[in-house]
Amino acid sequence: MIVSGYKSITVKIRGLKILLFAGFSLLLFCMGCSTEKRISRGVKKVFASAPVLKHHYSGFALYDLASGHMLFEKNADQYFTPASNTKLFTFYASLKMLPDSIPSLRYVERGDSLIFWGTGDPSFLQSKLKGTRAAEFLKSAAKKLFYAPGRYTGDFYGSGWQWDDYNDYYQAEINELPLMDNLLHVKAEKGKITLLPALFKDCLGADSAAIGQTFGLVRDFNSNHFKYPLMVIPESYTQDVPYKVSLPLTLSLLSDTLHKPVGLASLKMPLDARTIFNLNRDTVLKEMMLPSDNFIAEQLLLVCANQLGEELNTHKAISHIEKTYLSALPDKPRWADGSGLSRYNLFTPRSVVKLLDMIYKELNNPEKLFNMIPAGGKSGTLKNAYPKTDKPFVFGKTGTLSGVHNQSGFIRTKKGKTFIFSFMNNNYVTSATEVRKEMVRIMTYIHEQF
Protein backbone atom coordinates (compact mmCIF):
# COMPACT_ATOMS: atom_id res chain seq x y z
CA MET A 1 0.00 0.00 0.00
CA ILE A 2 2.81 2.34 0.87
CA VAL A 3 4.57 1.56 -2.37
CA SER A 4 1.33 1.93 -4.26
CA GLY A 5 0.64 5.24 -2.58
CA TYR A 6 4.15 6.42 -3.34
CA LYS A 7 3.64 5.63 -6.97
CA SER A 8 0.39 7.50 -6.95
CA ILE A 9 2.02 10.54 -5.40
CA THR A 10 4.85 10.38 -7.95
CA VAL A 11 2.39 10.36 -10.83
CA LYS A 12 0.58 13.33 -9.38
CA ILE A 13 3.83 15.28 -8.98
CA ARG A 14 4.85 14.49 -12.54
CA GLY A 15 1.46 15.55 -13.71
CA LEU A 16 1.88 18.80 -11.81
CA LYS A 17 5.25 19.36 -13.46
CA ILE A 18 3.75 18.79 -16.87
CA LEU A 19 0.89 21.13 -16.02
CA LEU A 20 3.28 23.81 -14.76
CA PHE A 21 5.48 23.45 -17.87
CA ALA A 22 2.46 23.64 -20.15
CA GLY A 23 1.22 26.67 -18.23
CA PHE A 24 4.64 28.35 -18.47
CA SER A 25 4.82 27.63 -22.22
CA LEU A 26 1.35 29.06 -22.67
CA LEU A 27 2.39 32.14 -20.70
CA LEU A 28 5.46 32.62 -22.93
CA PHE A 29 3.32 32.13 -26.03
CA CYS A 30 0.83 34.71 -24.81
CA MET A 31 3.63 37.11 -23.95
CA GLY A 32 5.06 36.60 -27.46
CA CYS A 33 1.68 37.22 -29.03
CA SER A 34 1.27 40.32 -26.89
CA THR A 35 4.68 41.66 -27.97
CA GLU A 36 3.94 41.00 -31.63
CA LYS A 37 0.56 42.73 -31.35
CA ARG A 38 2.22 45.70 -29.66
CA ILE A 39 4.76 45.97 -32.47
CA SER A 40 2.02 45.66 -35.08
CA ARG A 41 -0.06 48.38 -33.41
CA GLY A 42 2.96 50.67 -33.08
CA VAL A 43 4.04 50.29 -36.69
CA LYS A 44 0.47 50.70 -37.91
CA LYS A 45 0.20 53.93 -35.94
CA VAL A 46 3.43 55.38 -37.29
CA PHE A 47 2.36 54.55 -40.85
CA ALA A 48 -0.99 56.24 -40.26
CA SER A 49 0.86 59.41 -39.24
CA ALA A 50 3.08 59.46 -42.36
CA PRO A 51 1.67 62.19 -44.64
CA VAL A 52 4.28 61.65 -47.38
CA LEU A 53 3.09 58.07 -47.90
CA LYS A 54 -0.53 59.10 -48.45
CA HIS A 55 0.21 60.49 -51.91
CA HIS A 56 1.72 57.45 -53.58
CA TYR A 57 1.64 53.66 -53.67
CA SER A 58 3.62 52.11 -50.80
CA GLY A 59 4.08 48.62 -49.40
CA PHE A 60 5.76 47.32 -46.29
CA ALA A 61 6.47 43.98 -44.62
CA LEU A 62 8.18 43.44 -41.25
CA TYR A 63 9.26 39.94 -40.18
CA ASP A 64 10.75 38.66 -36.93
CA LEU A 65 13.69 36.35 -37.59
CA ALA A 66 13.55 34.77 -34.12
CA SER A 67 9.86 33.82 -34.09
CA GLY A 68 9.43 33.33 -37.82
CA HIS A 69 6.31 35.50 -37.74
CA MET A 70 5.26 38.40 -39.94
CA LEU A 71 4.77 41.36 -37.60
CA PHE A 72 3.18 43.91 -39.90
CA GLU A 73 2.03 44.10 -43.52
CA LYS A 74 0.83 46.99 -45.63
CA ASN A 75 0.11 46.07 -49.25
CA ALA A 76 2.69 43.32 -48.73
CA ASP A 77 0.98 41.03 -51.25
CA GLN A 78 0.85 43.69 -53.98
CA TYR A 79 3.41 43.96 -56.80
CA PHE A 80 5.87 46.85 -56.96
CA THR A 81 8.65 47.93 -59.30
CA PRO A 82 11.72 46.90 -57.28
CA ALA A 83 14.48 48.85 -59.12
CA SER A 84 17.82 47.75 -57.63
CA ASN A 85 16.15 45.56 -55.02
CA THR A 86 16.34 43.14 -57.96
CA LYS A 87 20.03 42.72 -57.16
CA LEU A 88 18.99 40.76 -54.06
CA PHE A 89 17.68 38.06 -56.41
CA THR A 90 20.91 38.08 -58.39
CA PHE A 91 22.84 37.95 -55.11
CA TYR A 92 20.94 34.88 -53.92
CA ALA A 93 21.23 33.14 -57.30
CA SER A 94 25.00 33.69 -57.25
CA LEU A 95 25.26 32.24 -53.73
CA LYS A 96 23.40 29.13 -54.85
CA MET A 97 24.96 28.59 -58.28
CA LEU A 98 28.52 29.94 -58.33
CA PRO A 99 31.64 28.39 -56.78
CA ASP A 100 33.95 30.26 -54.39
CA SER A 101 35.73 31.93 -57.34
CA ILE A 102 34.13 33.37 -60.47
CA PRO A 103 34.51 31.21 -63.62
CA SER A 104 36.13 33.63 -66.04
CA LEU A 105 37.13 31.78 -69.21
CA ARG A 106 36.55 28.35 -70.75
CA TYR A 107 39.29 26.98 -72.99
CA VAL A 108 40.69 24.04 -74.95
CA GLU A 109 44.09 23.43 -76.46
CA ARG A 110 44.34 22.24 -80.03
CA GLY A 111 47.86 21.73 -81.34
CA ASP A 112 49.69 25.08 -81.16
CA SER A 113 46.47 26.98 -80.42
CA LEU A 114 44.58 27.93 -77.26
CA ILE A 115 40.92 28.60 -78.01
CA PHE A 116 38.85 30.34 -75.33
CA TRP A 117 35.25 31.38 -74.64
CA GLY A 118 33.80 34.02 -72.32
CA THR A 119 31.57 33.26 -69.34
CA GLY A 120 30.25 36.79 -68.82
CA ASP A 121 32.69 37.34 -65.89
CA PRO A 122 32.34 41.02 -64.82
CA SER A 123 35.58 40.96 -62.82
CA PHE A 124 37.73 40.40 -65.92
CA LEU A 125 39.97 43.51 -65.87
CA GLN A 126 37.23 45.46 -64.06
CA SER A 127 38.43 48.90 -62.92
CA LYS A 128 37.79 48.47 -59.18
CA LEU A 129 38.05 44.72 -58.74
CA LYS A 130 41.04 44.46 -61.10
CA GLY A 131 40.59 40.76 -61.75
CA THR A 132 43.76 39.87 -63.66
CA ARG A 133 44.16 36.13 -63.14
CA ALA A 134 42.38 35.14 -66.36
CA ALA A 135 44.18 37.85 -68.33
CA GLU A 136 47.56 36.70 -66.95
CA PHE A 137 46.71 33.15 -67.99
CA LEU A 138 46.16 34.30 -71.58
CA LYS A 139 49.19 36.58 -71.49
CA SER A 140 51.54 33.85 -70.33
CA ALA A 141 50.20 31.17 -72.68
CA ALA A 142 52.87 29.84 -75.06
CA LYS A 143 50.26 28.97 -77.69
CA LYS A 144 48.51 31.16 -80.24
CA LEU A 145 45.33 32.72 -78.85
CA PHE A 146 41.93 32.46 -80.52
CA TYR A 147 38.69 33.83 -79.13
CA ALA A 148 35.50 31.92 -80.00
CA PRO A 149 32.35 34.09 -79.68
CA GLY A 150 28.69 33.12 -79.87
CA ARG A 151 27.76 31.85 -76.40
CA TYR A 152 25.68 34.94 -75.51
CA THR A 153 22.27 34.82 -77.16
CA GLY A 154 20.72 37.98 -75.72
CA ASP A 155 20.71 41.63 -76.76
CA PHE A 156 23.17 44.35 -75.73
CA TYR A 157 20.47 45.78 -73.39
CA GLY A 158 18.21 44.01 -70.92
CA SER A 159 14.46 43.71 -71.45
CA GLY A 160 12.69 46.99 -70.72
CA TRP A 161 15.79 49.19 -70.46
CA GLN A 162 15.58 52.90 -71.29
CA TRP A 163 17.37 53.45 -74.60
CA ASP A 164 18.00 57.17 -73.85
CA ASP A 165 20.20 56.27 -70.85
CA TYR A 166 22.76 54.77 -73.24
CA ASN A 167 25.36 57.47 -72.44
CA ASP A 168 25.17 56.99 -68.66
CA TYR A 169 27.74 54.90 -66.77
CA TYR A 170 25.09 52.72 -65.11
CA GLN A 171 23.87 51.28 -68.43
CA ALA A 172 26.90 49.50 -69.88
CA GLU A 173 26.14 46.94 -72.58
CA ILE A 174 25.91 43.20 -71.87
CA ASN A 175 28.17 40.66 -73.58
CA GLU A 176 29.93 37.34 -73.02
CA LEU A 177 33.46 38.71 -72.63
CA PRO A 178 33.26 42.13 -70.94
CA LEU A 179 36.44 44.14 -70.69
CA MET A 180 37.14 47.00 -68.26
CA ASP A 181 33.50 47.38 -67.17
CA ASN A 182 32.48 47.90 -70.84
CA LEU A 183 33.12 51.58 -70.07
CA LEU A 184 35.37 54.30 -71.42
CA HIS A 185 36.97 55.98 -68.38
CA VAL A 186 37.57 59.68 -69.02
CA LYS A 187 39.24 62.37 -66.91
CA ALA A 188 40.94 65.76 -67.15
CA GLU A 189 44.71 65.86 -66.87
CA LYS A 190 46.67 69.11 -67.31
CA GLY A 191 43.90 70.66 -69.34
CA LYS A 192 43.54 67.68 -71.66
CA ILE A 193 41.28 64.67 -71.87
CA THR A 194 42.79 61.28 -71.07
CA LEU A 195 41.07 58.03 -71.97
CA LEU A 196 41.24 54.47 -70.70
CA PRO A 197 41.43 52.31 -72.75
CA ALA A 198 43.68 54.60 -74.78
CA LEU A 199 42.62 52.69 -77.88
CA PHE A 200 39.65 55.09 -78.15
CA LYS A 201 41.81 58.23 -78.58
CA ASP A 202 41.04 58.49 -82.31
CA CYS A 203 37.29 58.24 -81.64
CA LEU A 204 37.19 61.62 -79.86
CA GLY A 205 36.17 64.93 -81.43
CA ALA A 206 34.96 68.42 -80.54
CA ASP A 207 31.37 69.51 -81.15
CA SER A 208 31.27 73.19 -82.11
CA ALA A 209 27.46 73.18 -81.86
CA ALA A 210 27.60 72.27 -78.16
CA ILE A 211 29.09 75.55 -76.91
CA GLY A 212 27.61 76.64 -73.59
CA GLN A 213 26.62 73.16 -72.47
CA THR A 214 27.99 71.41 -69.39
CA PHE A 215 31.25 69.74 -70.25
CA GLY A 216 30.98 66.03 -70.94
CA LEU A 217 31.39 63.35 -73.58
CA VAL A 218 28.41 62.16 -75.59
CA ARG A 219 28.69 58.98 -77.62
CA ASP A 220 26.92 58.42 -80.89
CA PHE A 221 24.16 55.91 -80.17
CA ASN A 222 25.20 53.39 -82.81
CA SER A 223 28.98 53.79 -82.85
CA ASN A 224 32.04 54.63 -80.79
CA HIS A 225 32.25 58.28 -81.82
CA PHE A 226 32.50 60.60 -78.81
CA LYS A 227 32.02 64.37 -78.88
CA TYR A 228 32.65 67.09 -76.31
CA PRO A 229 31.80 70.83 -76.28
CA LEU A 230 34.38 73.45 -77.21
CA MET A 231 35.07 74.91 -73.78
CA VAL A 232 37.64 74.82 -70.98
CA ILE A 233 37.86 71.36 -69.44
CA PRO A 234 37.10 71.51 -65.69
CA GLU A 235 40.08 70.35 -63.63
CA SER A 236 37.99 67.90 -61.61
CA TYR A 237 36.25 66.41 -64.64
CA THR A 238 35.77 62.63 -64.69
CA GLN A 239 33.23 60.56 -66.59
CA ASP A 240 32.50 56.95 -67.46
CA VAL A 241 30.72 56.39 -70.77
CA PRO A 242 29.56 52.99 -72.05
CA TYR A 243 31.31 52.04 -75.25
CA LYS A 244 29.57 50.21 -78.08
CA VAL A 245 30.49 46.55 -77.81
CA SER A 246 31.47 44.74 -81.01
CA LEU A 247 33.51 41.67 -81.93
CA PRO A 248 36.29 43.63 -83.74
CA LEU A 249 36.58 45.95 -80.71
CA THR A 250 36.80 43.00 -78.31
CA LEU A 251 39.65 41.48 -80.34
CA SER A 252 41.45 44.84 -80.55
CA LEU A 253 41.10 45.50 -76.80
CA LEU A 254 42.31 42.00 -75.95
CA SER A 255 45.31 42.23 -78.26
CA ASP A 256 46.19 45.68 -76.94
CA THR A 257 45.86 44.63 -73.29
CA LEU A 258 47.68 41.30 -73.60
CA HIS A 259 50.36 42.74 -75.92
CA LYS A 260 49.95 39.78 -78.23
CA PRO A 261 47.66 38.99 -81.17
CA VAL A 262 44.28 37.38 -80.56
CA GLY A 263 42.61 35.70 -83.51
CA LEU A 264 39.04 34.64 -84.16
CA ALA A 265 37.79 31.06 -84.05
CA SER A 266 34.45 29.60 -85.06
CA LEU A 267 34.07 26.66 -82.73
CA LYS A 268 31.27 25.46 -80.50
CA MET A 269 32.45 25.08 -76.92
CA PRO A 270 32.96 21.38 -76.15
CA LEU A 271 31.63 19.86 -72.93
CA ASP A 272 35.15 19.13 -71.72
CA ALA A 273 36.34 22.75 -72.01
CA ARG A 274 38.44 23.64 -68.97
CA THR A 275 37.78 26.65 -66.73
CA ILE A 276 39.98 29.50 -65.55
CA PHE A 277 38.71 31.15 -62.36
CA ASN A 278 39.19 34.81 -61.54
CA LEU A 279 38.25 36.66 -58.33
CA ASN A 280 36.63 35.46 -55.12
CA ARG A 281 32.84 35.27 -55.58
CA ASP A 282 31.95 37.11 -52.38
CA THR A 283 34.33 39.97 -53.23
CA VAL A 284 32.48 40.42 -56.53
CA LEU A 285 29.07 40.21 -54.83
CA LYS A 286 30.07 42.88 -52.32
CA GLU A 287 31.18 45.19 -55.14
CA MET A 288 27.81 44.65 -56.80
CA MET A 289 25.83 45.41 -53.65
CA LEU A 290 27.59 48.35 -51.98
CA PRO A 291 27.62 50.83 -54.90
CA SER A 292 24.71 49.02 -56.61
CA ASP A 293 26.68 48.14 -59.74
CA ASN A 294 24.31 47.32 -62.61
CA PHE A 295 27.06 46.01 -64.88
CA ILE A 296 28.23 43.41 -62.36
CA ALA A 297 24.63 42.32 -61.67
CA GLU A 298 23.80 41.73 -65.32
CA GLN A 299 27.00 39.88 -66.06
CA LEU A 300 26.66 37.65 -62.99
CA LEU A 301 23.42 36.23 -64.38
CA LEU A 302 25.40 35.17 -67.45
CA VAL A 303 27.99 33.51 -65.22
CA CYS A 304 25.10 31.63 -63.58
CA ALA A 305 23.98 30.59 -67.08
CA ASN A 306 27.53 29.37 -67.73
CA GLN A 307 27.01 26.83 -64.94
CA LEU A 308 24.07 25.35 -66.86
CA GLY A 309 25.70 24.70 -70.24
CA GLU A 310 26.94 26.36 -73.39
CA GLU A 311 24.34 29.13 -73.88
CA LEU A 312 24.63 32.39 -71.96
CA ASN A 313 21.12 33.77 -71.77
CA THR A 314 19.62 35.98 -69.03
CA HIS A 315 16.03 34.78 -69.43
CA LYS A 316 17.00 31.10 -69.36
CA ALA A 317 19.13 31.68 -66.28
CA ILE A 318 16.23 33.45 -64.52
CA SER A 319 13.80 30.68 -65.48
CA HIS A 320 16.13 28.05 -64.01
CA ILE A 321 16.66 30.05 -60.81
CA GLU A 322 12.92 30.57 -60.30
CA LYS A 323 12.11 26.88 -60.76
CA THR A 324 15.04 25.55 -58.76
CA TYR A 325 15.52 28.00 -55.90
CA LEU A 326 12.53 30.34 -55.57
CA SER A 327 9.50 28.06 -55.30
CA ALA A 328 9.10 29.00 -51.62
CA LEU A 329 8.31 32.64 -52.39
CA PRO A 330 4.71 33.51 -51.47
CA ASP A 331 4.14 35.35 -54.77
CA LYS A 332 5.64 34.42 -58.13
CA PRO A 333 8.02 37.20 -59.18
CA ARG A 334 8.09 38.81 -62.59
CA TRP A 335 11.85 38.97 -63.05
CA ALA A 336 13.35 40.44 -66.21
CA ASP A 337 17.00 41.42 -65.62
CA GLY A 338 19.84 41.19 -63.13
CA SER A 339 20.18 44.82 -62.06
CA GLY A 340 16.68 46.28 -61.78
CA LEU A 341 17.04 48.77 -64.63
CA SER A 342 13.97 47.19 -66.19
CA ARG A 343 10.48 48.30 -65.18
CA TYR A 344 9.25 44.87 -66.25
CA ASN A 345 10.43 43.57 -62.88
CA LEU A 346 7.61 43.22 -60.32
CA PHE A 347 8.01 41.78 -56.80
CA THR A 348 5.88 41.88 -53.65
CA PRO A 349 7.30 43.10 -50.32
CA ARG A 350 6.54 39.79 -48.62
CA SER A 351 8.41 37.89 -51.36
CA VAL A 352 11.43 40.14 -50.91
CA VAL A 353 11.27 39.47 -47.15
CA LYS A 354 11.19 35.72 -47.80
CA LEU A 355 14.14 36.03 -50.16
CA LEU A 356 16.13 37.93 -47.52
CA ASP A 357 15.33 35.19 -45.01
CA MET A 358 16.68 32.64 -47.51
CA ILE A 359 19.84 34.71 -48.03
CA TYR A 360 20.31 34.98 -44.26
CA LYS A 361 20.06 31.22 -43.83
CA GLU A 362 22.19 30.44 -46.89
CA LEU A 363 25.17 32.45 -45.66
CA ASN A 364 24.51 31.51 -42.01
CA ASN A 365 26.84 34.31 -40.94
CA PRO A 366 25.07 37.61 -40.09
CA GLU A 367 28.24 39.67 -39.68
CA LYS A 368 29.60 38.51 -43.02
CA LEU A 369 26.27 39.23 -44.72
CA PHE A 370 25.96 42.68 -43.15
CA ASN A 371 29.48 43.48 -44.36
CA MET A 372 28.54 42.57 -47.94
CA ILE A 373 25.51 44.88 -48.17
CA PRO A 374 25.06 48.64 -47.54
CA ALA A 375 24.89 49.73 -43.90
CA GLY A 376 22.89 52.80 -42.84
CA GLY A 377 25.18 55.73 -42.02
CA LYS A 378 28.30 53.72 -42.77
CA SER A 379 28.65 52.18 -46.24
CA GLY A 380 27.29 51.82 -49.74
CA THR A 381 24.06 53.36 -50.95
CA LEU A 382 22.76 53.66 -47.37
CA LYS A 383 25.77 55.61 -46.13
CA ASN A 384 24.15 59.02 -46.54
CA ALA A 385 20.56 57.94 -45.91
CA TYR A 386 21.02 57.51 -42.14
CA PRO A 387 23.08 59.55 -39.64
CA LYS A 388 26.80 58.76 -39.74
CA THR A 389 27.67 56.01 -37.27
CA ASP A 390 30.08 53.17 -36.54
CA LYS A 391 27.18 51.08 -35.23
CA PRO A 392 24.55 50.96 -37.99
CA PHE A 393 21.17 49.41 -37.30
CA VAL A 394 19.89 49.06 -40.89
CA PHE A 395 21.57 46.78 -43.46
CA GLY A 396 20.05 46.32 -46.87
CA LYS A 397 19.59 47.24 -50.49
CA THR A 398 18.16 50.41 -51.95
CA GLY A 399 16.35 50.68 -55.26
CA THR A 400 15.74 53.91 -57.15
CA LEU A 401 14.25 54.83 -60.51
CA SER A 402 12.14 57.82 -61.45
CA GLY A 403 9.11 57.60 -59.13
CA VAL A 404 10.55 54.51 -57.38
CA HIS A 405 12.45 54.39 -54.08
CA ASN A 406 12.79 51.25 -51.99
CA GLN A 407 14.75 49.82 -49.08
CA SER A 408 14.80 46.14 -48.18
CA GLY A 409 17.01 44.40 -45.66
CA PHE A 410 17.58 43.86 -41.96
CA ILE A 411 17.06 46.09 -38.94
CA ARG A 412 18.49 45.61 -35.45
CA THR A 413 16.50 47.10 -32.61
CA LYS A 414 17.72 48.57 -29.32
CA LYS A 415 16.20 45.58 -27.52
CA GLY A 416 18.38 43.18 -29.46
CA LYS A 417 15.86 41.91 -32.00
CA THR A 418 16.63 41.42 -35.69
CA PHE A 419 13.80 42.00 -38.15
CA ILE A 420 13.66 41.63 -41.93
CA PHE A 421 11.83 44.36 -43.81
CA SER A 422 10.88 45.44 -47.31
CA PHE A 423 9.74 49.03 -47.77
CA MET A 424 8.64 49.81 -51.35
CA ASN A 425 7.45 53.14 -52.77
CA ASN A 426 6.17 53.56 -56.33
CA ASN A 427 4.55 56.31 -58.38
CA TYR A 428 5.41 59.32 -56.23
CA VAL A 429 5.75 62.75 -57.83
CA THR A 430 7.63 64.40 -54.97
CA SER A 431 11.40 64.16 -54.66
CA ALA A 432 13.09 60.91 -53.69
CA THR A 433 14.62 62.81 -50.77
CA GLU A 434 11.22 63.27 -49.10
CA VAL A 435 10.37 59.60 -49.50
CA ARG A 436 13.79 58.58 -48.18
CA LYS A 437 13.42 60.78 -45.09
CA GLU A 438 10.04 59.22 -44.31
CA MET A 439 11.46 55.70 -44.66
CA VAL A 440 14.35 56.61 -42.38
CA ARG A 441 11.95 58.10 -39.82
CA ILE A 442 9.86 54.92 -39.70
CA MET A 443 12.83 52.55 -39.61
CA THR A 444 14.41 54.61 -36.84
CA TYR A 445 11.17 54.40 -34.86
CA ILE A 446 11.19 50.59 -35.17
CA HIS A 447 14.84 50.49 -34.09
CA GLU A 448 14.25 52.64 -31.01
CA GLN A 449 10.90 51.27 -29.83
CA PHE A 450 11.23 47.50 -30.25
N, C-alpha and C positions, 0 to 999 in steps of 0.2 A: 504494500500500500504506500509505504514511504517512497519507494522507488517510483511507483506509478505516479504519485503526487508530484514528485520532483520533475518527472518528465512533463507532466501537465504544466507545471510552472514554467519550465524551460520553453515550451511551445508558446506560452502566453507572452513571455519576455521577447522571444524572437518576433512574434507577431507585432509586439509593440514597437520593436526596432524598425520593422518593415513599414509600419504605419507612420512612425516619426520620419523615416527617410522619405517616404512618399509625400508626407506633408511638407517637408523641407524642400523637396524638388518642386512641388506645386507652388510653394511660396516664391522660390527663385524664378519659376516660369512666369508667375504673375508679376513679379518685380520687373522681369525682362520686358513683358508686354507693356507694363506701365511706362517704362523708360522709352520704349519704341513709340508709344502713343504720344508721349511728351515731346519727343523729337519731331514727330510728324506734325503735331499741332504748332510747334514753334516755327518750323520751316514754312508751313502753310501760311502762318500769320505774316512772316517776313516777305513772302511772295505777294500776299495781298496788299502790302504797303509799298510795293515797288512800282511807282508810276511809269518809269521808263518801259517796263515790260508790258504795259497795257496797250501799247501802240504797235506791237508787232507780234509775230508768231514765235512763241518760246516753248521749250520743253525741258524737263528736268527729271532726273532719276537719282536717288540717293540710296546706297546699299551698304549694309553693315557686313564687313568681312567676317567678323567673329561669329555672328549669329546666322549668317547666310540669309538674312531677311531684307527685303526691300523696305526702306523706312519712309520714303515719300516719292510720289510720282505726280508729275504734271505734264500731260500730253506725252507721257513716256512711250506710248504705243503708236505714236504718230511719226510719219517719216519726215526727215529734215535733210537739207543739203548739208553734208558734213564738212566740206572744204578739206583742210589738211588733217582733220580727224581721221580721214581715210588712211593716213600713214600708219595708224594703229593696226589696221588690217594687214598692211604690208609688213609691218614689224612682226606681227604674230606669225604670218606665213613664213617669214624668213627664219624665225626661231624653230619652226617645225620642219622646214624642208632643207635648210642649208647646213653644211658641216661647219666646223669651228673656223675654217678659213674659206674665203670666197673663191670658188672656181673661176679662173680668169681666162684661160685658153684651153682648147682641146687640140691635140696634135697627133700626127703620125710621121714616121720617117720612111721615105721611099728612096732607096739608093743614096744619091748625094743631096737629096732634097728633104727639107722639113716643111711640111704642109700644116697650117694651123687654122683654127676656126675661133670666132668670138663666142663668148657666153653671155654678153651683155654687162660684164663686170664694170661697175661705175668707179671702182677704185683704181683702175688702170691709168696710171699717170695723172690722177686727179690732183688738182692744185693744192688742196688742204691735206688730204690723206697721203698723197705722194706714194701710191702703191707702185713700186718699181720692180718687184720680184719677177713678174711675168716679162716685163720689158728686158730685164737683165738676162733672162733665160734666152730670149730671142737674140739679144745682142752678142751673147757669148757662144751661140751655136756655130759649129764649124761647117754646117751644111748651108746650102742655098735656101733662102726663105721664100715661101709662097703662101699668100693669104687666100683662103677659099671662102667667099661670101655666100649668102643665100639662106642662112638659118632663120633670120628674122623675117616673119611674114606679115608684119603689121605696117602701119603708116608712120610717117615721121612725127606726127602728133597723135595724142591720145583721143579717144572718142569724146566729143563734146568740148574740146578745147577752143579757146577764143583765138581766132586767127590773127586779130589785130594786136595781140600781145607778143608777136613773133620777135620783136626787137628787145624784149625784156629778159634779163638774166635768168628769171625763174622759169622760162619756157624753152629750155634747150631741147633740141630734137632727139628722138629716140632711135637707136640703132644697135646692131649686134656687137660692134667693136668701138665703143666710145673712147675718145682720146681727149685728155685734158678738159674734162667736164663738158665737151662739145661747145666750149665757149671761147671767144676771142677776148683775152684779158688786155685791157687798154689803160694806160696811165700817162700823166704828164711828167716829163723829165727834162729839166733845163729848157723849158719853153717849147719842147717838141713832143710829139706823140710817139710812145713806144708800144710795141705790140708783142704779145706772146700767144701763140707761136709767131715767130718773126716771118714765117713763110707767107703771111698775109700782107706784107709791107707794100706789095705792088697792087693791092686791091683797094687802096685808100686814096680818096680824092676830096678836094674842097668843093663845097656847094655855094656858089656865089649868090644863089637865090635865098639862102638861109640866113642872111645877115640880120642880126638883132635877136635871133633865137637863143635859147639857153644852149651852152656848148655841150655837144654830145654826138656820138656816132650813130648813124642810122643806116642799117643794111637794106639793100634792095631785097624785096620779099623773095624773089625766085633765084637769087644768085649772091655770091660773096663779093659784092661791090659795096663799099662802105663810104659814106660821105659825112663831112663835118662842116659847120659854118665857118665863114671867113671872119675870125675874131681872135682875140688874145686867148690863149689856152690857160684856164685857171691853174694855179700851181698845185692845188689839191685834187685835181681832176683824176678820177678813176672810173672805169666802167667795164662791165662784162656784157658782151653781146653774143647771142647764139650765132654760130656760123652755120651755113647751109651744108649739111652732110651729103657727101657723094662718095662713090667708090674711088674715083681718081684722087680725090682729096685725101681719103684714108690712106691710100698707098703712098702718096707724097709725104704726108705727115709721119707715117711710120718710117719711111726711108730716111727722112730728115732727122728724126729723133734717134733712130738706132745707128745712124751713120753707116748704113749698108743698104744695098738694094733689096726691095721686097717686090716679088713678082705676083702674078695673079694665077690662081688655079681654079679649075672648074671640077670640083670633086665633092661628091656627097660624103658627109662625115660618117665613117664606119663606126660600128658599135664598139669596137675595141680601141677607139681613139683615147689616148692618155690625157690626163688633166694636169695643168699647172695651176697651183693655188697662189693667191695674192695675199691680201691683208686679212687680219683677224675679223671674223664676222661681226662680233659685238662692237668693235671699233667703228666699223662702217655703219652699223645701225645707230650708234650714238651720234655720228655725224649727220645722219639723215634726220634724227629727231630733234636735236637741240636747235639748229638754225632752220629747221623745216625745209630740208633740201629736196625739191621736186625731182631734180635730175636723178639723184641717188634712188629715190623711191621708185621711179618708173623703171630704171634699169634693174633694180633688185627683183622685180617681178619676172623679168626675162631670165635672170639667173635661176629663179625658182623653176621656170619652164625648162631650163637646161637640165635640171635634175630628172625631168620626165622623159626626155628623148631628144631627137634631133631638132625639132621645130621650136623656135623661140617666138611665142605668141602670147600677148598679154591676156586676151580673152580666154584662151584655153587654160592658161595658168590659173586665172581667177575661178573658172569653172571647176577645176580640179580641187582648188583650195576650199571652195564652198562645200563641195560634196564630201570631201575627206575630213575637214577639220572644223567646219562651222555649222554642223547640223544641230548643235545645241542652242544656237541663238533663238530667242523667242520670236523674232520676226525675220523673214528672209530678206537679206540686204539686196539692194540694187547697186552693184559694184562695177564701175566702168574703167577705172584707171588706178595707178599705184599711188599717186600724189594727192589727189583731191582737186586738181585743176578743173576737172569735169563737173558740170552741174547735172550730169546724168546720175551721179552717185546719190543714193538716198538710204539713210540708215535711221533707225529709231534710237532714242536715248537709252532705252532698256537693253537693246542689243549691244550698244557700245559698252554699257556697264558689264554685261555678260562677257564680252570680249576682253575687257580689262581684267576681270576675274580670272579668265583663262590664261592671260599673259602672266598675271601674278603667280599663279600656280605652276605654270610652265618653267619660269625662271627659278621659283622657289628661293628667292634671295632678294628681299625688299630693298636693302641698301644698294645692291648692284642695280636693280631696276630703277630706283629713284635717281641714280647717278647717270643713267642712260637717257633720261627724259628731262624736259625743262622743269626747273624748280622755281616757284614763285619768289621773286625778289633776289634771286641768286644766279640763275643760268638760263640760257636759251631764250625762247620766245616768251617766257613768263618772267624774265628778269626784271623788266620795267613795268609789268602789270601790277605787282605787289610791292610793298615797301621793302627797301634793301635790307637783307638780313643774312646771317650765317646759319640760321635755323629755320629754313622754310617749312611751311605747313601744307602747301599745295604742290603736287607733282603731276604733270600731265601734258597734254597736247592741245595746242590752240588750233583754230581753223578759221581763216578769214578770206572771204571774197566780198565783192560789192553786195551789201545787204545781208551778209552772213558773218556771224562771229560766234565761235563756240569754244568751250573749254571742257575737256573730259580727262579724268585722271583719278588721283587719290588725294584725300585730305586727312591730315592728322589733327585730332582735336586736343585741347588742353587737358582733357580727362584721360588721354591715352588711347582713344579709339582711332581706328583707321576705317574710313568710309571710301567707297568708290562712288564717283559721280559722273554724270554727263549733263552738261548745261548747253543747250543749243538754241540759237537765236537766228531766225530767218526773216527776211522781208522787212527790215527796218529802214526808215528813210532818214533817221538821225545819223550822227557820226558814230563810228565804231567806238570812239573814246567813251561816249556816254554809256553804251551797252557794256563795255568792259568795266567801267567803274561800278555799275550796278551788280555785275557778276562778282566782282571783288568784294563788294559790300556784303552780299549774301554769303559767300564762301567764308568770309572773315567771321560773320555772325555764327555760322555752324562751328567753326574752329573754336571760338571763344565760349560758346554756350554748352557744348556737348562733349 
